[in-house]
């Protein structure tokens, strides 16, 4: 993304016309399914939500350097047929770069690697989302462990001394919605994990044992 931004800003006059950088406060909508521009999440953490059963539900999360607007690269996409309504909401103060989609595509044609990187990023996101649904036959405990491992990778927290750190903005409610489960069932599992030392609270963060989550998810 950094290389792409450098390329897009080479012509300051055009960048001033077709690009705009601005902050989005926590809780505000960054992006929705009626947008006509492509957005880069330059900094911050956000949640992708879909409108289902008359309410907004968490689907997955994004962190620094996320890209929004893949469906804008084609005039006819599956989103039109599905009637999918979604939005992206800031979980922290975010820094956004709004880019005219045609302006972005012109530069991607110049350096195709940027287009491949863009597609790879979005495909990885879709695979993660699909995986949550395909694993529905597994126990809820397995699915929750798998989801935390996936979101841990998205957050780029890594595992320092076998720890994955989840910031305060990642709510238990979001986990339940992403798993299409009830909040009480997810809470019960998390409380049991906390009692058994699999997760713990440290300040406002939740700390999870990567090794223990892997045991639960894959064994």
N, C-alpha and C positions, 0 to 999 in steps of 0.2 A: 504493500500500500504506500509506503514512504516513497518508493521510486515512482509510482504512478502519480502521486501528488506533485513531485518535483517536475515531472513531464507536463502535467496539466498547468502548472504555474509558470512555464517557460515564457509564455507570452502574457505579460501582466495585463495588457488591455483586454484580451479575450477572457482571461481568468476573472477579471473584474466584472465582466458581463455575464458569464455563464456559471460562475461559482460563488458561493456565499458561505462563510464560516460563522457559526454562532453557538451560544450555549443553550442547553435545555435543562431546566430545573427538575429535580426529583419529583416524580409523580406526573409529569407532563407527557403528552403524546409526542413522540419523535417522528413517527411515520405511520401511515395507514394505507389501506389497499386502494385508495383513490388517488394516490400521488402520481405525478407525471415526471418527477425528477428522481435521480438516483442519489442515495445518501450514504455517506461514509460515517461510521461511528468512530471518530478519531480518538476519543477518550471517554471512559465511563463504562458502566454496566447497565444493561437494559433487558427487558423481558418481552418476548414475542407472545402475544395473546390472540386467540381466535374467539369469534363470537359463536357460542354454542348453547343451545337450550336457554335462550334469552339472557345470557350473561357472558361476560368476558372470562376466559380461562387461560391460564399460563400454558404455553406449549414448550418453549425452550428459552435459553438465555443467550445473550451476546455480550462480548466484552471487546475492549479496545480493537479498533481496526476491522470491525464488522462492516459488511456491505449490505445494503438494502435496495431492492428494486430489480432483481433478476427478471421478473416477469415483464418488465418494461422493454426488454431486449427483443421481444417478438410481438407482432400485432395480434396473434391468436395463440392463447395459452390455455392450459388446463384450468387456470383460475377462473376464466370466463364461464366455462361449463359448470364448474363446481359451485360457482357463486360464493367463493370463499371470502369472508370478511375478516380481516386481521388488522392488528395494530402493534406498534412497538412503543413501550412505555419506559421512561427513564427510571431506573432504580437508584441511581446516584446522579449527581450533577454531571451531565454529559457534554462533550464538545462535538458538534456535528458540522460536516461539510456537505452542503447541498450542491449537486452538480447537474447541469442540463444533460439528459441521457444521450442525446445525439452528439453533443460535444465530447462526452466520455467515450462513446463508441468510435468516433473518428480517431481518437488517440489509441484505442485498443487495436484498431486495424493496422496502425503504424507499427506497434510492437505487440504481436499476437500473444507473447508470453503473458502479458498482463490479463488478456482475456481468459487464458487457460487457468491462471491463478485465481481469477474471479470465479470461474465456474467450479474449480476444485473446492474453493471455500464453501460455496453454496451447496454443492453436492454433499460435502461432509456434514453440513447442517441437516439436510434432508435425510441422510442415512441415519443420523442420530435420532431424529424424530420418528422415522419409520421403525427403528429398532425398539422404541418404547411401546409401539403397538403390536409388533410381531411377538414380543415377549409376554404377551398377555396370559399365555398358558402357564407361565412360571408363577411361583408364589409371589405375593406382594412384597415380601421381604427381599427376595432375589431382585425383583424389578427396582425396588427403592435403592438397593445397594448399587446396582448397575447405573441408575440415573445419577446418583451422587458421584460416581467415578467419572461419568461422561461430563457432567457439569463442572467437576473439578478440573478437567482438561481444558474446557472452554475458558474458565477463569484464569488459566495459566498460573495457578498457585503452586503447581508441582507437588511434590511430596518430600518436604524437608524432614528428615528423621521420621519417615513413615507417616507424616501428617499432611492432611489436605485441609486447607483453611477456607471456610465459607463465610463471607462477610454477612453482617446483620441484614443486608437488603435481600438476602435469599430466605424467603419466608417458608415455613412449613406448609402453609396454604398453597403455595406455588407448586411444591412437590406433589401434593395430593391432586391438584388439577392436571399436572403433566402426566400423572399415572392413571388418570381417570378413575380415581378411587375416592373414598370418603375421607374427610379430614380426621375423624376419630380413629380410623384404622391406621392411618399413617402416623398419627400422634402416638398411638399405642406402641408401634414398632420402635419409633425413635426414643420413647421413654424407656423401653426395654433395653435398647442399645446403650443408652446413657447409663443405666444401672449396671451394665456389664462392661463398661469401659470402652465400647466401640466408638462412641462419640462423647464429647464433653464440651462444656461452655468455657470459653476463655475471653473474659471481657464481654464484648458484644458479638464476638465471632463464635461459630460452631467449628470445632476441630474433630475431624474423623480420621480413624486409622485406615490408611490405604490398604494395608495387608489384610485387615479384618473384613473390609468391604469386598475385596477380591475373593476372599474365602466364601462369603455369603452369596456373591453374584455368580461365581463360576463353578462352585463345587456342590 
